[in-house]
Amino acid sequence: MPIERTPLDFASASGVREVLERKSFDITTFLSVLLLIGAGFLAIYSATYAANMNNRFGQQLLFAAGGIAGMIVMAMIPVRWFQAVAYPLYGLSLALLVFVAVDGKLVYGHRSWIGIGSFQFQPSEIAKLATIFTVGAFLNKGRDLSKIANVLIVCAIVVIPTALILKEPDPGTAVIFAGLLIITLLWSGADLFVLAAVVIPALVAVLSLFGQTPTVVSVLVGGAILFFVFRRNLVVTVLTFGVIIAIAFSTNFIYEHLHQYQRNRVQVLLNPELDPLGAGYNVIQTRMAIGSGGILGKGYLKGTQTQLRYVPKQWTDFIISVPSEEFGFVGAVVILLLYLFVIFRGVAIASSVRSIFSSVVAIGIAGIWFLHVTVNIGMALGLMPVIGIPLPFMSYGGSALLTNLLMAGILMNLYRNRKVLF
């Protein structure tokens, strides 16, 4: 007579362990994000303290409370829902971007906002999540990125919202989307020749801003890489090289059609002292604030650059200057280590999940954080043009903080369901 067994009897020790792992809460990501938010609170309070603008601190508390609630919800809902809403969310984000480009609220020269009463948000933040989900959903069907058609579809998914964002104009967010495309293609196994065909023209365009010699040298080096390193189909290689030449020698034309404030930022990147009281002022003052902090800083609420408000609106894009001045090199390094931890955490999750969708979404989130941190701190140090990129979890702003917290929740969800294959 067969012995009846309970379902638990059929579960091996490894099976029980797998179930427990699936239900585990990613406490490390959760705590790291909370520490970054806490550092942001301290910096925002200090940056607005002397100006009696503590209402911004209170608003950020409300944004954080709502964002943390959203993060927990994102961490707990079925992970399949993310893939299910990918295409509808993408369509909605494109509709919102079209609307904001036509009739959005104008803030600091950018028509990037939609206002609802006293509340306003940026559709480009929704578009980040929607684009990551859509690329993941497309690649989850086993698309082979060695085929140029699939690569072009992925490029189109990213380029369409990027073009609408440039229309606002918001070149900073457009740069994030461009970087996201490269990171996603590289992670998903795209042909290196295809990646080179995307990256080399972009680098040539940047180097072309530095004069004729860098332009010619970058074109020759790019051509040498295409012809002698990859050695692919001659027709495709020649066409790609033609694109590089066209981009290199059209840079001046594009530059002349930028807004004046955008041209000023490019000039300041090359020489911040060119306009020390205008376009270069923020960069110069931020450098001074960071440098004056020394090793241990001047103490909380005692930073002269911060309290005397030498850096305009430093609670937004230049917020890294506050902890750097008040807590010095040590404080800045602690913050950078926290960012490195959450970014590498995202890469680790992308490596451990079993579905392509989850992997692409995880690397997309980690990539967005990496790009934001790199570009933001590069702006503060004068290594990159000032293009309006906030520092994740720390800069003041409801749309960005909410989106980043939702991303953190999604990452925690992918960790919890890392053994699920769908």
N, C-alpha and C positions, 0 to 999 in steps of 0.2 A: 504494500500500500504506500503510495507516494506521500512524502512529508510535505505538508503545506508550509509555504514560506511567505513571509511578509515582504513588501517591497523593499524594506530596509535591508533584508537578508541578501538581496540580489546586488546591493550596492557595494562595490569594493571600497577599500580604504581610500584609494585614489579618487574614486567617484565622489565619496563624501567630501573629500578635501576640495574637489572641483566645485561642488555646490557651495561650499563655504566661501571659496574664492570669488565666485560669481556674486555673492551677496555682500562682499566686503565693501566698506566705505573708504574712498580714497582720502584718508585723513591728511596725508602729507600735502597733496595739492590744495585741499581746503584751508589748512593752516597757513601755507605759504601765501595764498591769495589774501587771506585776512591780514597777514603781516604787511603786505604791500599796501592794502587799503588803509591800514593804521598809519603807515608812514606817510601816505597821501594826506590823511586827516591832519597830522601834525604839520606838514608843509603848508597846506591850504590855510590852516588857522594862523600860522606864523606870517604868511604872505599877506593876509588880509587884516591882521591884528592892528597894526598902526594906522590903517586907513579906515578903521571902524566899518569894515565890510564883512562882519561875521555872519551876515545873512547867507553868504555863499557857503560858509562852513555848514550852516544848518541845512541848506538845500542839498549839499553833498551827502549829509547824513541820511536824508530822505531817499536820495537816489541809491545809496548803498543798501539801505534797508530793503527797498523794493528789489534791487539787484540780487541780494543774497537770498531772498525768498525765491526769486526766479531761478537762481543757481541750484538751489536744493530741489526745486520741481524738475529742472532739466536733468538732474542727477538720478531721479527716481522713475521717470516715465519710461515706457517700453522703448528700447533703442530703435526698433523698427519704425517708429513714428517719424523719426528724423528723415529716413529715406522716403517714406510715404508722402511727406509734405514738400519734398525737394523741388519738384517742378512747379507746383502751385505757388510756393513761396518765391521762387525765382521770377515767375510771371508777375506776381504782385510787386516785387522789388523793382522790376523794370518799369512798371506802370507808375510807381511812386517817383522814380528817378526822372521819367518823362515829365510828370507833373511839376516836380520841383525845378526842373530846368526851364519850364515855361512860366510858372507862376509861384515859385518858391519865395520864401522870405529872405531878403537881402541882409546879410550880416558880415561886416568887415570885407565888403567887396565880393563875397561869395553868395550865390543864390543856391544855398545848399540845405536850407531848412524848411520844414513844414510847421507852421504854427497852429496850435489848437488852443485857443484861449491864451492863458499865460504859459502853457507848456509848448515846447518846440523840440523837434527831434530831426535827426539826419537820416534820410532813407538810405544813404550810402552805408550806414552801419548795418542795416537789415540786409543790404545787398551782399555784404561780406559773408554772412552766414549762408544766405541763399545760394551764392555762387559755390561755396565749398560743398554744400549738400548736393548741388546739381552735378558738379564734376564727379563727386563720389558715386552718385547714383548711376551716372553714365558709365563710369569705369567698372562698376560692380557687376556689369553684365559680361565681363571677360573681354573687354575691348583690347585689341592688340595695338600698342602704341608704336610698334615698328611700322605700322601702316600710316602713311601720311594723312589719309582721310580722317582717321580717328584723332590724330594730333590736331588737325585743323578744326575739328568739332570742339575739342577741349579749348583751343585758343578762342574760338568764337564765343563759347560760354563765358569766358573771362573778359574778352575784349568788348563785348556789347555793353555791359554796365560800365566798363572803364571809359568808353567813349562818351556815354551820357554824363558821367561824373566830370570829365574834362570840359563838358559843355557848361558846367555851372559857373565858373570854373573852379575845380578843386584838384590841382595837380598833385598835392600831397597824398590824398587817398588813391588817386590814379597810380601813383608810384607803388603803393602797397599792393594793388591788384596786379600790376606788372610783375612784381617780385613773387607774388603768390603763384602766378602762372608758371614761372620758371621752377620754383620749389616743387610744385605739384607734378610737373612733367618729369623732373629729375627723379623724384621719389617713386613715381609710378612706372619707371623703366623705359622712358622714351629714348629713342635713338639719340646718342650723343651728338651726332651730326645735326640733327634737328635742333637740339638745345643750343649748339654753337651758332646755328643760323638765327636764333632768337637773341642770344646774349651778345654776340659780337657786334651787330649793328647798334645795339643800345649803348655799348661801351664806346664805340666809335663816335656816336652822336654826342656823348658827354665830353670826350676828349677833344672833339672839334671846337668846343667852346673856348679852349685854351690857345687857339691860334692855328696858323696854317701848318707849321711843322708837326705838331701832335696829330693833326688830321691826316697828313700824308703817311706818317709813320704807322698810325693805328690801322689805316686802310691796308698798307703793305703787310703788316703783321697778321691782320685778319685774313687776308688773301692767302698768305703762306700757310696758315693753319688749315684753311679749307682745302687747299690744293695738295699739300704735302703730308699733312697729318691724317686726314680722313680718307682722301683719295676715293671719293664716291663718283657716281655718274657725272660725266663731264658737263652735260647740259645743265643738270641741277646745280652743280658747283658754280658754273659760270653765271647762272641766273642769280644765285645767292650773292656772289661777289658783286654783281651789278647792283643789287639792292643796297649792299654796304656802301658802294661808291655814291649812289644816289642820296642815301641818308647823310653821308659825310658832307657832301657839297650842297645839301639843302638846309643844313643847320642854321646858317646865317639868315636864310629866308624865313625859317620858322621863328628864329630869335627876334627878328624885326617885327613879327606879328604878335608877339607876346604883349600883355599889358605892361605898362611902365613899371608897376611895382614888382612884376615878375622879373623884368630885365634888371631892376635894381638888385634883387636878391641874387641873381646869377653873378653880377658884378661884385657884390659884397662877398660872395663865396671865394672869388679869386683874390679879393683885397678888401677885407672888412674896414680898413682905415680909410678907404676911398670916400666914405660918407659917414664919419663917426657920430654925427648928430642926427642922422636920418636912417637909411636902410641898414647901416652897420652898427647902430647903437645897441640893439638888443644883444647881438653876438659879443660885442666888446664888453658890455656890462656883465653879461653872464659869465664870460671868461674870468673877469675880475672877481666875481662872487665865488666861483669855484676855486680859483687859485688862492684867495684870501683865507679860505677855511683852514689851510694847513693840514696837519695830521689829525688833530682831534677836534677842530672847529672852534668857533667862538662861543658856543653855548646856545641853548634853545632860546629863541626870541631875542637874541643878542647879535644877530648878524646885521652889520651896518648896511650892506647892499640891499638886504631884504627889508629891514625895518624902515629905511629911508626911501624905499621904492625906486631904486635906480633901474631895476629891471621891470619894464612895464608889463602888467598882467602876468606876473611870473607864477601865478597859481594855475596857469594853463600849460602852454607848450614848453615853457622854460622852468618848470617846477623843480627839475633836478638841481638847479642852482641853490635852492633853499636848504635841503639837507646837506649839500656839499659845503656850504658856508658855515652852517650851524653845528654840524657834526663832523666836518672835515673829511679827509681822505678815507678814514675808517668807516664813517657813516655811508659814504658813497659806495664803497666796496661792498658793504653789507647789502645794500639795495641791489647792486648789480648781481651779487651772488644769488639773491632771491629770484631775480629774473632768470638767471641762467638755470636755476633749479626747475622753475615751472616750465621753461622752454624745453629742457632736456627731458623733463617728465613727459611732456607731450610727445617727443620723439620716441621715448621708451614705450609709451602706450601704442603709438602707431606701429611699432615693431612687434608688439606682443598680441595684438588683436588678430582674429582669424578671418574677418571679412575684409574685402577690398574697400568697401564703403567706409567702414570704421577707420581703416588705416589712412585713407585719403583725408577724411574729416579731421582726424587727430593731427596729421602732419600739417594740414592747412591752418588749424588753430595755432599750433606751435610756430608755424612760419609767419603768420600775421603778427604774433607777439614779438618774434625775433626782428622782423622788419621795423615795427614801431619803435622798439627800444633802440635799435641801431641808428635809425634815421633821427629820432628825437635827440639822443645824446650827441650824435654827429652834428646836429644843428646847434646845440648848446656850446659845443667846442669849436664851432666855425669850420668844421670839416665837411659839412653838407649845406646846401642852400636852405634857407628858412622857408619851409613849405607847409607849415601848419599841421604837424603830426603830434598828437598828444601822447603822453607816456602812460601806458596801460595801468589801470587801477589807481594811479596817483593823480593825474591831471584832473582839474575841475571840469565837469561836464556830464550831464545825465545820459545822453545817448551812448557815448563811448563807454562809460562805466557799466551801464546796463548790458551792453553787448558783450563786453569782456567777461562779465560775471556769468552771463548765459553760456558763453564759450567754455568757461571753467567748469560749469555744471555739466555740459555735454561731454567734456573730456573725462570728468569723473564717472559719468554714465558708461562711457566706452571702456573705462578701466573695470568697472563692476561687471560688465558683460563681455570681457575680453576673450572668453572661451566660447562665445556664441558665434555660430556660423550661419549666415543667412544671405 
